[in-house]
Amino acid sequence: MGPVTCRSCGRSYDGTLFREGRVVLCECGEWVERARPEDVRRALGDVADLARRADRITSLVLYSDLPEIDIDIEIEKLREFCRERFPDRTALFEMVYVARWRRMREQGWARSRGDERTCGDDAATA
């Protein structure tokens, strides 16, 4: 059994401590347990779903004739998906995906739509 890491502080524990469903109280005060196989499968499915949705938005940015506002709505839907499924990774989503779509638009990768807004901007700032 491999090591098990505390989600709160990152401390690692020997996987043999978690036999038969045992949990360990970490020094930081959080309870640490080995992930169940069904939780791992669900998480992998969520990651695959995120990747599929992000690829779709990339295609919209690069190849579609959709107005910018419609693409921004799709980005907001994916942002909400991330908040629900990966609440501790929303900053990473912004740094990786939203920044990539913004660069694509700024560097002229997207078809010209006559709209100078950058991706992910709130409608209020338009």
N, CA, C and O atoms as a Tinker XYZ file with bonds, in Angstrom:
   504  protein
     1  N      0.839000   -1.191000    0.000000    73     2
     2  CA     0.000000    0.000000    0.000000    64     1     3
     3  C      0.874000    1.240000    0.000000    63     2     4     5
     4  O      1.853000    1.334000    0.740000    81     3
     5  N      0.503000    2.180000   -0.838000    73     3     6
     6  CA     1.258000    3.415000   -0.932000    64     5     7
     7  C      0.895000    4.386000    0.174000    63     6     8     9
     8  O     -0.032000    4.136000    0.945000    81     7
     9  N      1.613000    5.482000    0.256000    73     7    10
    10  CA     1.341000    6.471000    1.301000    64     9    11
    11  C     -0.011000    7.153000    1.108000    63    10    12    13
    12  O     -0.537000    7.235000   -0.002000    81    11
    13  N     -0.551000    7.634000    2.211000    73    11    14
    14  CA    -1.809000    8.378000    2.213000    64    13    15
    15  C     -1.487000    9.771000    2.721000    63    14    16    17
    16  O     -0.796000    9.927000    3.728000    81    15
    17  N     -1.988000   10.784000    2.024000    73    15    18
    18  CA    -1.647000   12.168000    2.336000    64    17    19
    19  C     -2.838000   12.903000    2.938000    63    18    20    21
    20  O     -3.971000   12.744000    2.483000    81    19
    21  N     -2.579000   13.699000    3.950000    73    19    22
    22  CA    -3.608000   14.548000    4.555000    64    21    23
    23  C     -3.965000   15.650000    3.562000    63    22    24    25
    24  O     -3.082000   16.340000    3.053000    81    23
    25  N     -5.248000   15.814000    3.289000    73    23    26
    26  CA    -5.680000   16.845000    2.342000    64    25    27
    27  C     -5.464000   18.248000    2.885000    63    26    28    29
    28  O     -5.328000   19.199000    2.115000    81    27
    29  N     -5.431000   18.382000    4.191000    73    27    30
    30  CA    -5.323000   19.702000    4.793000    64    29    31
    31  C     -3.888000   20.225000    4.815000    63    30    32    33
    32  O     -3.624000   21.349000    4.388000    81    31
    33  N     -2.958000   19.400000    5.318000    73    31    34
    34  CA    -1.588000   19.896000    5.485000    64    33    35
    35  C     -0.564000   19.222000    4.574000    63    34    36    37
    36  O      0.556000   19.716000    4.442000    81    35
    37  N     -0.929000   18.098000    3.940000    73    35    38
    38  CA    -0.018000   17.427000    3.036000    64    37    39
    39  C      0.894000   16.399000    3.686000    63    38    40    41
    40  O      1.714000   15.786000    3.001000    81    39
    41  N      0.771000   16.199000    4.987000    73    39    42
    42  CA     1.605000   15.199000    5.677000    64    41    43
    43  C      1.271000   13.809000    5.152000    63    42    44    45
    44  O      0.100000   13.490000    4.947000    81    43
    45  N      2.287000   12.981000    4.934000    73    43    46
    46  CA     2.098000   11.626000    4.422000    64    45    47
    47  C      2.159000   10.605000    5.549000    63    46    48    49
    48  O      2.913000   10.744000    6.512000    81    47
    49  N      1.323000    9.562000    5.389000    73    47    50
    50  CA     1.289000    8.468000    6.351000    64    49    51
    51  C      1.465000    7.156000    5.609000    63    50    52    53
    52  O      1.041000    7.021000    4.461000    81    51
    53  N      2.094000    6.190000    6.267000    73    51    54
    54  CA     2.294000    4.856000    5.712000    64    53    55
    55  C      0.925000    4.228000    5.452000    63    54    56    57
    56  O      0.064000    4.211000    6.332000    81    55
    57  N      0.732000    3.716000    4.243000    73    55    58
    58  CA    -0.545000    3.149000    3.852000    64    57    59
    59  C     -0.987000    1.966000    4.683000    63    58    60    61
    60  O     -2.179000    1.666000    4.742000    81    59
    61  N     -0.038000    1.278000    5.335000    73    59    62
    62  CA    -0.428000    0.120000    6.152000    64    61    63
    63  C     -1.221000    0.526000    7.384000    63    62    64    65
    64  O     -1.880000   -0.317000    7.994000    81    63
    65  N     -1.173000    1.800000    7.766000    73    63    66
    66  CA    -1.961000    2.275000    8.902000    64    65    67
    67  C     -3.458000    2.259000    8.603000    63    66    68    69
    68  O     -4.275000    2.324000    9.522000    81    67
    69  N     -3.818000    2.172000    7.330000    73    67    70
    70  CA    -5.209000    2.349000    6.928000    64    69    71
    71  C     -5.900000    1.043000    6.539000    63    70    72    73
    72  O     -6.926000    1.064000    5.860000    81    71
    73  N     -5.343000   -0.094000    6.964000    73    71    74
    74  CA    -5.975000   -1.381000    6.673000    64    73    75
    75  C     -7.325000   -1.461000    7.365000    63    74    76    77
    76  O     -7.530000   -0.899000    8.441000    81    75
    77  N     -8.241000   -2.176000    6.718000    73    75    78
    78  CA    -9.571000   -2.440000    7.273000    64    77    79
    79  C    -10.350000   -1.156000    7.557000    63    78    80    81
    80  O    -11.136000   -1.112000    8.504000    81    79
    81  N    -10.149000   -0.129000    6.768000    73    79    82
    82  CA   -10.942000    1.093000    6.889000    64    81    83
    83  C    -10.574000    1.995000    8.043000    63    82    84    85
    84  O    -11.361000    2.870000    8.403000    81    83
    85  N     -9.420000    1.816000    8.629000    73    83    86
    86  CA    -9.024000    2.671000    9.749000    64    85    87
    87  C     -8.768000    4.096000    9.279000    63    86    88    89
    88  O     -8.435000    4.337000    8.119000    81    87
    89  N     -8.931000    5.032000   10.207000    73    87    90
    90  CA    -8.615000    6.438000    9.952000    64    89    91
    91  C     -7.562000    6.885000   10.965000    63    90    92    93
    92  O     -7.402000    6.280000   12.024000    81    91
    93  N     -6.855000    7.948000   10.619000    73    91    94
    94  CA    -5.788000    8.465000   11.468000    64    93    95
    95  C     -6.058000    9.950000   11.706000    63    94    96    97
    96  O     -6.449000   10.675000   10.791000    81    95
    97  N     -5.846000   10.388000   12.938000    73    95    98
    98  CA    -5.956000   11.809000   13.247000    64    97    99
    99  C     -4.595000   12.454000   12.979000    63    98   100   101
   100  O     -3.603000   12.139000   13.637000    81    99
   101  N     -4.570000   13.350000   12.013000    73    99   102
   102  CA    -3.328000   14.022000   11.624000    64   101   103
   103  C     -2.919000   15.020000   12.699000    63   102   104   105
   104  O     -3.740000   15.440000   13.514000    81   103
   105  N     -1.658000   15.392000   12.693000    73   103   106
   106  CA    -1.154000   16.391000   13.638000    64   105   107
   107  C     -1.833000   17.740000   13.467000    63   106   108   109
   108  O     -1.888000   18.537000   14.403000    81   107
   109  N     -2.357000   17.999000   12.256000    73   107   110
   110  CA    -3.031000   19.277000   12.006000    64   109   111
   111  C     -4.468000   19.278000   12.527000    63   110   112   113
   112  O     -5.127000   20.318000   12.541000    81   111
   113  N     -4.955000   18.098000   12.960000    73   111   114
   114  CA    -6.305000   18.017000   13.504000    64   113   115
   115  C     -7.342000   17.432000   12.566000    63   114   116   117
   116  O     -8.489000   17.229000   12.965000    81   115
   117  N     -6.960000   17.157000   11.325000    73   115   118
   118  CA    -7.883000   16.576000   10.345000    64   117   119
   119  C     -7.823000   15.054000   10.402000    63   118   120   121
   120  O     -6.777000   14.473000   10.691000    81   119
   121  N     -8.965000   14.414000   10.119000    73   119   122
   122  CA    -9.002000   12.959000   10.014000    64   121   123
   123  C     -8.557000   12.569000    8.615000    63   122   124   125
   124  O     -9.005000   13.150000    7.626000    81   123
   125  N     -7.672000   11.579000    8.537000    73   123   126
   126  CA    -7.121000   11.125000    7.263000    64   125   127
   127  C     -7.581000    9.685000    7.037000    63   126   128   129
   128  O     -7.501000    8.850000    7.939000    81   127
   129  N     -8.063000    9.403000    5.824000    73   127   130
   130  CA    -8.468000    8.041000    5.483000    64   129   131
   131  C     -8.059000    7.738000    4.047000    63   130   132   133
   132  O     -7.883000    8.639000    3.227000    81   131
   133  N     -7.914000    6.452000    3.767000    73   131   134
   134  CA    -7.583000    6.021000    2.407000    64   133   135
   135  C     -8.822000    6.193000    1.551000    63   134   136   137
   136  O     -9.929000    5.876000    1.985000    81   135
   137  N     -8.646000    6.684000    0.359000    73   135   138
   138  CA    -9.774000    6.855000   -0.562000    64   137   139
   139  C    -10.341000    5.497000   -0.943000    63   138   140   141
   140  O     -9.597000    4.551000   -1.197000    81   139
   141  N    -11.662000    5.412000   -0.979000    73   139   142
   142  CA   -12.327000    4.176000   -1.398000    64   141   143
   143  C    -12.302000    4.108000   -2.918000    63   142   144   145
   144  O    -12.319000    5.142000   -3.586000    81   143
   145  N    -12.262000    2.899000   -3.471000    73   143   146
   146  CA   -12.205000    2.758000   -4.939000    64   145   147
   147  C    -13.332000    3.487000   -5.664000    63   146   148   149
   148  O    -13.100000    4.062000   -6.727000    81   147
   149  N    -14.539000    3.478000   -5.117000    73   147   150
   150  CA   -15.646000    4.170000   -5.788000    64   149   151
   151  C    -15.451000    5.685000   -5.782000    63   150   152   153
   152  O    -15.883000    6.372000   -6.709000    81   151
   153  N    -14.796000    6.213000   -4.728000    73   151   154
   154  CA   -14.498000    7.649000   -4.689000    64   153   155
   155  C    -13.444000    8.006000   -5.738000    63   154   156   157
   156  O    -13.517000    9.053000   -6.381000    81   155
   157  N    -12.472000    7.121000   -5.894000    73   155   158
   158  CA   -11.423000    7.346000   -6.889000    64   157   159
   159  C    -12.024000    7.323000   -8.296000    63   158   160   161
   160  O    -11.708000    8.181000   -9.120000    81   159
   161  N    -12.890000    6.341000   -8.571000    73   159   162
   162  CA   -13.534000    6.265000   -9.894000    64   161   163
   163  C    -14.361000    7.513000  -10.172000    63   162   164   165
   164  O    -14.329000    8.047000  -11.281000    81   163
   165  N    -15.097000    7.976000   -9.178000    73   163   166
   166  CA   -15.910000    9.181000   -9.354000    64   165   167
   167  C    -15.020000   10.397000   -9.643000    63   166   168   169
   168  O    -15.318000   11.200000  -10.528000    81   167
   169  N    -13.932000   10.518000   -8.887000    73   167   170
   170  CA   -13.018000   11.646000   -9.087000    64   169   171
   171  C    -12.390000   11.603000  -10.476000    63   170   172   173
   172  O    -12.266000   12.636000  -11.134000    81   171
   173  N    -11.993000   10.412000  -10.925000    73   171   174
   174  CA   -11.418000   10.294000  -12.269000    64   173   175
   175  C    -12.455000   10.644000  -13.335000    63   174   176   177
   176  O    -12.126000   11.259000  -14.349000    81   175
   177  N    -13.701000   10.254000  -13.103000    73   175   178
   178  CA   -14.766000   10.622000  -14.032000    64   177   179
   179  C    -14.972000   12.121000  -14.075000    63   178   180   181
   180  O    -15.195000   12.688000  -15.144000    81   179
   181  N    -14.899000   12.775000  -12.910000    73   179   182
   182  CA   -15.037000   14.233000  -12.856000    64   181   183
   183  C    -13.895000   14.919000  -13.600000    63   182   184   185
   184  O    -14.110000   15.911000  -14.297000    81   183
   185  N    -12.692000   14.394000  -13.450000    73   183   186
   186  CA   -11.529000   14.969000  -14.151000    64   185   187
   187  C    -11.704000   14.809000  -15.657000    63   186   188   189
   188  O    -11.438000   15.739000  -16.418000    81   187
   189  N    -12.154000   13.624000  -16.090000    73   187   190
   190  CA   -12.377000   13.400000  -17.521000    64   189   191
   191  C    -13.477000   14.315000  -18.047000    63   190   192   193
   192  O    -13.376000   14.828000  -19.161000    81   191
   193  N    -14.520000   14.520000  -17.260000    73   191   194
   194  CA   -15.607000   15.412000  -17.660000    64   193   195
   195  C    -15.101000   16.851000  -17.787000    63   194   196   197
   196  O    -15.452000   17.556000  -18.733000    81   195
   197  N    -14.283000   17.277000  -16.837000    73   195   198
   198  CA   -13.687000   18.614000  -16.905000    64   197   199
   199  C    -12.858000   18.764000  -18.171000    63   198   200   201
   200  O    -12.962000   19.781000  -18.856000    81   199
   201  N    -12.043000   17.775000  -18.493000    73   199   202
   202  CA   -11.199000   17.842000  -19.687000    64   201   203
   203  C    -12.047000   17.919000  -20.951000    63   202   204   205
   204  O    -11.741000   18.699000  -21.853000    81   203
   205  N    -13.103000   17.123000  -21.026000    73   203   206
   206  CA   -13.995000   17.156000  -22.199000    64   205   207
   207  C    -14.644000   18.523000  -22.364000    63   206   208   209
   208  O    -14.691000   19.076000  -23.462000    81   207
   209  N    -15.143000   19.056000  -21.252000    73   207   210
   210  CA   -15.800000   20.372000  -21.306000    64   209   211
   211  C    -14.809000   21.477000  -21.678000    63   210   212   213
   212  O    -15.140000   22.388000  -22.438000    81   211
   213  N    -13.602000   21.389000  -21.142000    73   211   214
   214  CA   -12.578000   22.394000  -21.460000    64   213   215
   215  C    -12.181000   22.305000  -22.932000    63   214   216   217
   216  O    -11.990000   23.334000  -23.581000    81   215
   217  N    -12.056000   21.102000  -23.461000    73   215   218
   218  CA   -11.741000   20.931000  -24.882000    64   217   219
   219  C    -12.842000   21.523000  -25.756000    63   218   220   221
   220  O    -12.563000   22.134000  -26.787000    81   219
   221  N    -14.093000   21.340000  -25.339000    73   219   222
   222  CA   -15.216000   21.903000  -26.093000    64   221   223
   223  C    -15.121000   23.431000  -26.129000    63   222   224   225
   224  O    -15.323000   24.043000  -27.178000    81   223
   225  N    -14.815000   24.042000  -24.988000    73   223   226
   226  CA   -14.696000   25.500000  -24.948000    64   225   227
   227  C    -13.526000   25.948000  -25.814000    63   226   228   229
   228  O    -13.626000   26.964000  -26.502000    81   227
   229  N    -12.424000   25.215000  -25.792000    73   227   230
   230  CA   -11.284000   25.553000  -26.648000    64   229   231
   231  C    -11.710000   25.536000  -28.112000    63   230   232   233
   232  O    -11.338000   26.423000  -28.880000    81   231
   233  N    -12.487000   24.531000  -28.495000    73   231   234
   234  CA   -12.990000   24.473000  -29.874000    64   233   235
   235  C    -13.900000   25.654000  -30.179000    63   234   236   237
   236  O    -13.853000   26.211000  -31.276000    81   235
   237  N    -14.717000   26.031000  -29.224000    73   235   238
   238  CA   -15.592000   27.196000  -29.429000    64   237   239
   239  C    -14.760000   28.461000  -29.635000    63   238   240   241
   240  O    -15.052000   29.269000  -30.517000    81   239
   241  N    -13.719000   28.624000  -28.811000    73   239   242
   242  CA   -12.861000   29.812000  -28.935000    64   241   243
   243  C    -12.166000   29.835000  -30.292000    63   242   244   245
   244  O    -12.083000   30.881000  -30.934000    81   243
   245  N    -11.672000   28.689000  -30.722000    73   243   246
   246  CA   -10.876000   28.637000  -31.939000    64   245   247
   247  C    -11.692000   28.598000  -33.226000    63   246   248   249
   248  O    -11.316000   29.229000  -34.214000    81   247
   249  N    -12.799000   27.866000  -33.226000    73   247   250
   250  CA   -13.442000   27.548000  -34.499000    64   249   251
   251  C    -14.896000   27.971000  -34.657000    63   250   252   253
   252  O    -15.425000   27.900000  -35.766000    81   251
   253  N    -15.552000   28.402000  -33.605000    73   251   254
   254  CA   -16.985000   28.655000  -33.734000    64   253   255
   255  C    -17.271000   30.103000  -34.128000    63   254   256   257
   256  O    -16.415000   30.983000  -34.032000    81   255
   257  N    -18.492000   30.309000  -34.568000    73   255   258
   258  CA   -18.965000   31.650000  -34.882000    64   257   259
   259  C    -19.840000   32.199000  -33.759000    63   258   260   261
   260  O    -20.531000   33.201000  -33.940000    81   259
   261  N    -19.810000   31.543000  -32.604000    73   259   262
   262  CA   -20.608000   32.003000  -31.469000    64   261   263
   263  C    -20.130000   33.381000  -31.013000    63   262   264   265
   264  O    -18.934000   33.673000  -31.048000    81   263
   265  N    -21.056000   34.213000  -30.591000    73   263   266
   266  CA   -20.641000   35.499000  -30.010000    64   265   267
   267  C    -19.819000   35.272000  -28.737000    63   266   268   269
   268  O    -19.984000   34.258000  -28.058000    81   267
   269  N    -18.951000   36.205000  -28.426000    73   267   270
   270  CA   -18.094000   36.105000  -27.247000    64   269   271
   271  C    -18.909000   35.869000  -25.980000    63   270   272   273
   272  O    -18.497000   35.094000  -25.116000    81   271
   273  N    -20.043000   36.519000  -25.860000    73   271   274
   274  CA   -20.848000   36.388000  -24.645000    64   273   275
   275  C    -21.308000   34.948000  -24.441000    63   274   276   277
   276  O    -21.387000   34.484000  -23.303000    81   275
   277  N    -21.610000   34.239000  -25.514000    73   275   278
   278  CA   -22.034000   32.845000  -25.392000    64   277   279
   279  C    -20.879000   31.954000  -24.938000    63   278   280   281
   280  O    -21.077000   31.013000  -24.169000    81   279
   281  N    -19.695000   32.253000  -25.410000    73   279   282
   282  CA   -18.520000   31.501000  -24.956000    64   281   283
   283  C    -18.251000   31.813000  -23.491000    63   282   284   285
   284  O    -17.916000   30.919000  -22.714000    81   283
   285  N    -18.398000   33.082000  -23.112000    73   283   286
   286  CA   -18.213000   33.452000  -21.706000    64   285   287
   287  C    -19.225000   32.742000  -20.805000    63   286   288   289
   288  O    -18.897000   32.386000  -19.673000    81   287
   289  N    -20.429000   32.537000  -21.285000    73   287   290
   290  CA   -21.437000   31.790000  -20.521000    64   289   291
   291  C    -20.992000   30.347000  -20.338000    63   290   292   293
   292  O    -21.142000   29.785000  -19.252000    81   291
   293  N    -20.447000   29.742000  -21.386000    73   291   294
   294  CA   -19.939000   28.364000  -21.278000    64   293   295
   295  C    -18.771000   28.286000  -20.298000    63   294   296   297
   296  O    -18.654000   27.318000  -19.548000    81   295
   297  N    -17.916000   29.293000  -20.303000    73   295   298
   298  CA   -16.804000   29.333000  -19.353000    64   297   299
   299  C    -17.336000   29.433000  -17.932000    63   298   300   301
   300  O    -16.824000   28.771000  -17.029000    81   299
   301  N    -18.346000   30.244000  -17.730000    73   299   302
   302  CA   -18.934000   30.389000  -16.393000    64   301   303
   303  C    -19.576000   29.080000  -15.929000    63   302   304   305
   304  O    -19.492000   28.737000  -14.750000    81   303
   305  N    -20.210000   28.355000  -16.834000    73   303   306
   306  CA   -20.789000   27.050000  -16.478000    64   305   307
   307  C    -19.691000   26.082000  -16.031000    63   306   308   309
   308  O    -19.858000   25.356000  -15.051000    81   307
   309  N    -18.576000   26.078000  -16.751000    73   307   310
   310  CA   -17.477000   25.195000  -16.376000    64   309   311
   311  C    -16.836000   25.653000  -15.068000    63   310   312   313
   312  O    -16.421000   24.824000  -14.257000    81   311
   313  N    -16.753000   26.946000  -14.862000    73   311   314
   314  CA   -16.227000   27.483000  -13.606000    64   313   315
   315  C    -17.089000   26.993000  -12.431000    63   314   316   317
   316  O    -16.563000   26.606000  -11.388000    81   315
   317  N    -18.409000   27.012000  -12.612000    73   315   318
   318  CA   -19.323000   26.537000  -11.564000    64   317   319
   319  C    -19.153000   25.029000  -11.332000    63   318   320   321
   320  O    -19.180000   24.568000  -10.191000    81   319
   321  N    -18.980000   24.270000  -12.409000    73   319   322
   322  CA   -18.709000   22.832000  -12.295000    64   321   323
   323  C    -17.471000   22.608000  -11.429000    63   322   324   325
   324  O    -17.471000   21.737000  -10.559000    81   323
   325  N    -16.427000   23.383000  -11.662000    73   323   326
   326  CA   -15.198000   23.259000  -10.882000    64   325   327
   327  C    -15.422000   23.616000   -9.419000    63   326   328   329
   328  O    -14.896000   22.951000   -8.526000    81   327
   329  N    -16.198000   24.660000   -9.174000    73   327   330
   330  CA   -16.492000   25.034000   -7.788000    64   329   331
   331  C    -17.201000   23.906000   -7.052000    63   330   332   333
   332  O    -16.949000   23.671000   -5.871000    81   331
   333  N    -18.094000   23.207000   -7.758000    73   331   334
   334  CA   -18.848000   22.119000   -7.137000    64   333   335
   335  C    -18.000000   20.867000   -6.931000    63   334   336   337
   336  O    -18.036000   20.261000   -5.860000    81   335
   337  N    -17.246000   20.482000   -7.941000    73   335   338
   338  CA   -16.519000   19.207000   -7.901000    64   337   339
   339  C    -15.107000   19.323000   -7.341000    63   338   340   341
   340  O    -14.596000   18.379000   -6.740000    81   339
   341  N    -14.472000   20.485000   -7.537000    73   339   342
   342  CA   -13.089000   20.678000   -7.095000    64   341   343
   343  C    -12.963000   22.011000   -6.350000    63   342   344   345
   344  O    -12.248000   22.901000   -6.811000    81   343
   345  N    -13.636000   22.165000   -5.217000    73   343   346
   346  CA   -13.660000   23.471000   -4.550000    64   345   347
   347  C    -12.294000   23.995000   -4.134000    63   346   348   349
   348  O    -12.105000   25.206000   -4.020000    81   347
   349  N    -11.344000   23.104000   -3.908000    73   347   350
   350  CA   -10.009000   23.538000   -3.502000    64   349   351
   351  C     -9.081000   23.783000   -4.689000    63   350   352   353
   352  O     -7.894000   24.049000   -4.500000    81   351
   353  N     -9.609000   23.695000   -5.911000    73   351   354
   354  CA    -8.784000   23.857000   -7.112000    64   353   355
   355  C     -9.292000   24.948000   -8.051000    63   354   356   357
   356  O     -8.912000   24.976000   -9.222000    81   355
   357  N    -10.137000   25.838000   -7.561000    73   355   358
   358  CA   -10.688000   26.866000   -8.455000    64   357   359
   359  C     -9.609000   27.831000   -8.952000    63   358   360   361
   360  O     -9.664000   28.280000  -10.096000    81   359
   361  N     -8.645000   28.149000   -8.116000    73   359   362
   362  CA    -7.562000   29.034000   -8.554000    64   361   363
   363  C     -6.750000   28.372000   -9.665000    63   362   364   365
   364  O     -6.322000   29.039000  -10.607000    81   363
   365  N     -6.541000   27.078000   -9.556000    73   363   366
   366  CA    -5.823000   26.345000  -10.592000    64   365   367
   367  C     -6.594000   26.378000  -11.910000    63   366   368   369
   368  O     -6.002000   26.547000  -12.975000    81   367
   369  N     -7.909000   26.217000  -11.835000    73   367   370
   370  CA    -8.751000   26.307000  -13.027000    64   369   371
   371  C     -8.558000   27.660000  -13.714000    63   370   372   373
   372  O     -8.400000   27.726000  -14.933000    81   371
   373  N     -8.570000   28.719000  -12.938000    73   371   374
   374  CA    -8.394000   30.067000  -13.502000    64   373   375
   375  C     -7.019000   30.214000  -14.142000    63   374   376   377
   376  O     -6.895000   30.777000  -15.230000    81   375
   377  N     -5.991000   29.712000  -13.476000    73   375   378
   378  CA    -4.624000   29.860000  -13.989000    64   377   379
   379  C     -4.389000   29.047000  -15.250000    63   378   380   381
   380  O     -3.685000   29.494000  -16.156000    81   379
   381  N     -4.971000   27.861000  -15.316000    73   379   382
   382  CA    -4.704000   26.986000  -16.452000    64   381   383
   383  C     -5.666000   27.249000  -17.601000    63   382   384   385
   384  O     -5.242000   27.625000  -18.693000    81   383
   385  N     -6.948000   27.055000  -17.362000    73   383   386
   386  CA    -7.914000   27.102000  -18.454000    64   385   387
   387  C     -8.286000   28.517000  -18.871000    63   386   388   389
   388  O     -8.164000   28.868000  -20.044000    81   387
   389  N     -8.735000   29.327000  -17.928000    73   387   390
   390  CA    -9.190000   30.669000  -18.298000    64   389   391
   391  C     -8.032000   31.480000  -18.865000    63   390   392   393
   392  O     -8.211000   32.224000  -19.829000    81   391
   393  N     -6.864000   31.345000  -18.282000    73   391   394
   394  CA    -5.701000   32.066000  -18.812000    64   393   395
   395  C     -5.370000   31.602000  -20.230000    63   394   396   397
   396  O     -5.002000   32.414000  -21.079000    81   395
   397  N     -5.499000   30.306000  -20.487000    73   395   398
   398  CA    -5.223000   29.792000  -21.844000    64   397   399
   399  C     -6.211000   30.365000  -22.853000    63   398   400   401
   400  O     -5.810000   30.815000  -23.926000    81   399
   401  N     -7.506000   30.353000  -22.516000    73   399   402
   402  CA    -8.510000   30.891000  -23.450000    64   401   403
   403  C     -8.309000   32.384000  -23.669000    63   402   404   405
   404  O     -8.507000   32.887000  -24.775000    81   403
   405  N     -7.917000   33.088000  -22.620000    73   403   406
   406  CA    -7.656000   34.527000  -22.748000    64   405   407
   407  C     -6.478000   34.754000  -23.697000    63   406   408   409
   408  O     -6.542000   35.621000  -24.568000    81   407
   409  N     -5.398000   33.974000  -23.533000    73   407   410
   410  CA    -4.233000   34.110000  -24.425000    64   409   411
   411  C     -4.607000   33.804000  -25.863000    63   410   412   413
   412  O     -4.163000   34.497000  -26.778000    81   411
   413  N     -5.416000   32.778000  -26.073000    73   411   414
   414  CA    -5.835000   32.442000  -27.436000    64   413   415
   415  C     -6.523000   33.622000  -28.092000    63   414   416   417
   416  O     -6.262000   33.942000  -29.251000    81   415
   417  N     -7.395000   34.258000  -27.350000    73   415   418
   418  CA    -8.118000   35.408000  -27.906000    64   417   419
   419  C     -7.183000   36.588000  -28.135000    63   418   420   421
   420  O     -7.236000   37.232000  -29.183000    81   419
   421  N     -6.327000   36.872000  -27.156000    73   419   422
   422  CA    -5.431000   38.023000  -27.264000    64   421   423
   423  C     -4.417000   37.862000  -28.385000    63   422   424   425
   424  O     -4.027000   38.848000  -29.011000    81   423
   425  N     -3.984000   36.633000  -28.647000    73   423   426
   426  CA    -2.973000   36.393000  -29.667000    64   425   427
   427  C     -3.575000   36.151000  -31.048000    63   426   428   429
   428  O     -2.859000   35.855000  -32.005000    81   427
   429  N     -4.877000   36.277000  -31.140000    73   427   430
   430  CA    -5.514000   36.168000  -32.438000    64   429   431
   431  C     -5.762000   34.758000  -32.921000    63   430   432   433
   432  O     -5.967000   34.546000  -34.117000    81   431
   433  N     -5.749000   33.778000  -32.015000    73   431   434
   434  CA    -6.017000   32.407000  -32.419000    64   433   435
   435  C     -7.478000   32.230000  -32.790000    63   434   436   437
   436  O     -7.813000   31.432000  -33.666000    81   435
   437  N     -8.335000   32.966000  -32.131000    73   435   438
   438  CA    -9.772000   32.842000  -32.397000    64   437   439
   439  C    -10.127000   33.602000  -33.665000    63   438   440   441
   440  O     -9.443000   34.546000  -34.059000    81   439
   441  N    -11.205000   33.172000  -34.289000    73   439   442
   442  CA   -11.705000   33.911000  -35.453000    64   441   443
   443  C    -12.080000   35.320000  -35.035000    63   442   444   445
   444  O    -12.543000   35.533000  -33.914000    81   443
   445  N    -11.892000   36.255000  -35.898000    73   443   446
   446  CA   -12.236000   37.633000  -35.581000    64   445   447
   447  C    -13.742000   37.771000  -35.477000    63   446   448   449
   448  O    -14.478000   37.422000  -36.400000    81   447
   449  N    -14.188000   38.282000  -34.347000    73   447   450
   450  CA   -15.619000   38.456000  -34.114000    64   449   451
   451  C    -15.978000   39.932000  -33.948000    63   450   452   453
   452  O    -17.154000   40.271000  -33.815000    81   451
   453  N    -14.990000   40.799000  -33.954000    73   451   454
   454  CA   -15.258000   42.213000  -33.780000    64   453   455
   455  C    -15.537000   42.585000  -32.334000    63   454   456   457
   456  O    -15.971000   43.705000  -32.066000    81   455
   457  N    -15.301000   41.680000  -31.397000    73   455   458
   458  CA   -15.540000   41.942000  -29.988000    64   457   459
   459  C    -14.205000   41.850000  -29.282000    63   458   460   461
   460  O    -13.581000   40.789000  -29.298000    81   459
   461  N    -13.747000   42.916000  -28.669000    73   459   462
   462  CA   -12.422000   42.964000  -28.076000    64   461   463
   463  C    -12.363000   42.432000  -26.649000    63   462   464   465
   464  O    -11.283000   42.406000  -26.058000    81   463
   465  N    -13.492000   42.005000  -26.073000    73   463   466
   466  CA   -13.474000   41.492000  -24.703000    64   465   467
   467  C    -12.606000   40.250000  -24.620000    63   466   468   469
   468  O    -12.506000   39.484000  -25.579000    81   467
   469  N    -11.979000   40.057000  -23.470000    73   467   470
   470  CA   -11.189000   38.856000  -23.241000    64   469   471
   471  C    -12.002000   37.833000  -22.486000    63   470   472   473
   472  O    -12.944000   38.188000  -21.778000    81   471
   473  N    -11.662000   36.604000  -22.622000    73   471   474
   474  CA   -12.467000   35.529000  -22.053000    64   473   475
   475  C    -12.476000   35.573000  -20.546000    63   474   476   477
   476  O    -11.494000   35.951000  -19.906000    81   475
   477  N    -13.614000   35.175000  -19.987000    73   475   478
   478  CA   -13.768000   35.099000  -18.557000    64   477   479
   479  C    -14.138000   36.406000  -17.901000    63   478   480   481
   480  O    -14.386000   36.422000  -16.695000    81   479
   481  N    -14.189000   37.521000  -18.643000    73   479   482
   482  CA   -14.583000   38.783000  -18.057000    64   481   483
   483  C    -16.043000   38.730000  -17.653000    63   482   484   485
   484  O    -16.863000   38.118000  -18.338000    81   483
   485  N    -16.364000   39.363000  -16.552000    73   483   486
   486  CA   -17.771000   39.438000  -16.138000    64   485   487
   487  C    -18.510000   40.369000  -17.091000    63   486   488   489
   488  O    -17.931000   41.310000  -17.634000    81   487
   489  N    -19.786000   40.096000  -17.284000    73   487   490
   490  CA   -20.618000   40.925000  -18.159000    64   489   491
   491  C    -20.657000   42.358000  -17.660000    63   490   492   493
   492  O    -20.810000   43.290000  -18.450000    81   491
   493  N    -20.520000   42.540000  -16.353000    73   491   494
   494  CA   -20.586000   43.877000  -15.770000    64   493   495
   495  C    -19.407000   44.745000  -16.196000    63   494   496   497
   496  O    -19.518000   45.971000  -16.195000    81   495
   497  N    -18.287000   44.140000  -16.558000    73   495   498
   498  CA   -17.115000   44.925000  -16.944000    64   497   499
   499  C    -17.060000   45.190000  -18.437000    63   498   500   501
   500  O    -16.150000   45.867000  -18.916000    81   499
   501  N    -18.026000   44.662000  -19.175000    73   499   502
   502  CA   -18.025000   44.831000  -20.628000    64   501   503
   503  C    -18.415000   46.230000  -21.038000    63   502   504
   504  O    -18.462000   46.534000  -22.230000    81   503
